[in-house]
Amino acid sequence: QVQLVESGGGLVQPGGSLRLSCAASGVILRISTMGWYRQAPGKERELVATITRSGSPNYGDSARGRFTVSRDNAKNTVYLQMNSLEPEDTGVYYCYAEQSRYLTMPSRDYWGKGTRVTVSS
C-alpha cells in the first residue's frame, strides 16, 4: 500500500501564504498523477490541483492564478504553494496519488488523512 502524509496546514490571515507538503511512502511503485483536493464545511470535496509525473499541472477554478502545485519525484513528494489566501479557502486539504495499472492489476487511488487550513483575521 501507499501512505500519504500531509503537512503545512495551519492558521493564516487573509492575503497570506501557506505551503503544503505531502510525502508518499510504502509501496510507491508506479505513482503517476499526484495532487490536492479540499473540503470546506458543508460542501463536497473539490479539485484544487493535480500534477503529472512529468510536471504538467491542472487547477481547479478557485485555485488557478493563486496556487502552484509542484512535485519532487526523487522525494516522492507533492507540494502546494498557496498565495493570496481568502477565507473561502478554509477547509481540510487532502493529498491524492494515483498508482498506474500493471498487467492485470487495475489502477488505484490513494488519499491522505488531510491537513486543516484556516484563513481568518
Solvent accessible surface area in square Angstrom, and as a share of the most:
residue,aa,sasa,rsa
1,Q,130,0.58
2,V,10,0.06
3,Q,86,0.38
4,L,12,0.06
5,V,98,0.56
6,E,20,0.09
7,S,62,0.40
8,G,38,0.37
9,G,29,0.28
10,G,30,0.29
11,L,131,0.65
12,V,22,0.12
13,Q,124,0.55
14,P,60,0.38
15,G,56,0.54
16,G,21,0.21
17,S,57,0.37
18,L,33,0.16
19,R,121,0.44
20,L,0,0.00
21,S,31,0.20
22,C,0,0.00
23,A,49,0.38
24,A,10,0.07
25,S,57,0.37
26,G,51,0.49
27,V,83,0.48
28,I,55,0.28
29,L,118,0.59
30,R,67,0.25
31,I,17,0.09
32,S,23,0.15
33,T,29,0.17
34,M,2,0.01
35,G,0,0.00
36,W,0,0.00
37,Y,50,0.19
38,R,15,0.06
39,Q,65,0.29
40,A,26,0.20
41,P,108,0.68
42,G,90,0.87
43,K,141,0.60
44,E,151,0.68
45,R,95,0.35
46,E,77,0.35
47,L,50,0.25
48,V,1,0.00
49,A,0,0.00
50,T,18,0.10
51,I,9,0.05
52,T,52,0.30
53,R,118,0.43
54,S,108,0.70
55,G,37,0.36
56,S,62,0.40
57,P,70,0.44
58,N,80,0.41
59,Y,40,0.15
60,G,10,0.09
61,D,124,0.64
62,S,48,0.31
63,A,1,0.00
64,R,132,0.48
65,G,81,0.78
66,R,49,0.18
67,F,6,0.02
68,T,74,0.43
69,V,7,0.04
70,S,41,0.26
71,R,42,0.15
72,D,45,0.23
73,N,74,0.38
74,A,98,0.76
75,K,134,0.57
76,N,44,0.23
77,T,12,0.07
78,V,0,0.00
79,Y,38,0.15
80,L,0,0.00
81,Q,47,0.21
82,M,0,0.00
83,N,60,0.31
84,S,60,0.39
85,L,2,0.01
86,E,73,0.33
87,P,70,0.44
88,E,125,0.56
89,D,1,0.01
90,T,36,0.21
91,G,1,0.01
92,V,25,0.15
93,Y,0,0.00
94,Y,35,0.13
95,C,0,0.00
96,Y,25,0.10
97,A,0,0.00
98,E,50,0.22
99,Q,18,0.08
100,S,38,0.25
101,R,147,0.54
102,Y,110,0.42
103,L,121,0.60
104,T,132,0.77
105,M,102,0.46
106,P,111,0.70
107,S,62,0.40
108,R,116,0.42
109,D,77,0.40
110,Y,20,0.08
111,W,106,0.37
112,G,8,0.08
113,K,192,0.81
114,G,24,0.23
115,T,20,0.12
116,R,150,0.55
117,V,0,0.00
118,T,45,0.26
119,V,5,0.03
120,S,55,0.36
121,S,128,0.83
